[in-house]
Amino acid sequence: MIDTRFMLEVFVTLFVIVDPPGTIPIFMALTNTMASRQKARAALVATGVGMLVIVGFAVFGQFILNYMHITLPALQFAGGLLLLLIALQLLSGKEGEMAASEGVNVALVPLGTPLLGGPGAIVAVMLFVNRADGSLPRVGSIALALLAIALMMYVFMRFSGMIARVLGDGGVTLVTRISGVLLAAISVQMLFDSMHSFLVGWGLVAA
């Protein structure tokens, strides 16, 4: 049994954070000198790296937090700030301000991480895992949502040229701006939720 509503929440949140349509101009810029087969491989490797980072923190993230004595509300607050910065970049049209370092495989950096497997996605998945609280339907929902996101990542990068031609520059920009608005709302909600958790922990408000 799968918690469909929870799965959709995970999928939509990660879709907005990762912003597959927004990766189109970045992917095209970073792979413009590659052959078609190389671009396909870069899309596959970037997707794999991004998902490896996200799943790794989903599984071991709580252990890392406990080891470093970091509370989940603190991570949630930090993640909310990071997401807000990303949202402002999307809204201001600065999402393409990243370049590959010389000698570095662009499929690993910056495509795989931090573009796909970035702090926003990591924090969001860890929060969803915490909410799942070991419930098999919810854990299964997270797994399915991650598979769907991985597929979306790959499809948008693999067929970036075709999608860009269909949507046009205006279409890609519109989708990116809408994602920016939604991501800003998600980040503000994360900040409010973390502050509420702090206040509850300090006994200043009721749970």
Protein Blocks (a to p, Z undefined) as FASTA:
>chain_A
ZZfklmmmmmmmmmmmnommlmmmmmmmmmmmpcfklmmmmmmmmmmmmmmmmmmmmmmm
mmmmmmnopafklmmmmmmmmmmmmmmmmmnopmmmccddehiafklpmklpmklmgmkl
mmmmmmmmmmnnopaklmmmmmmmmmmmmmmmmmmmmmmmmmmmmnommlmmmmmmmmmm
mmmmmmmmmmmmmmmmmmmmnopacZZ
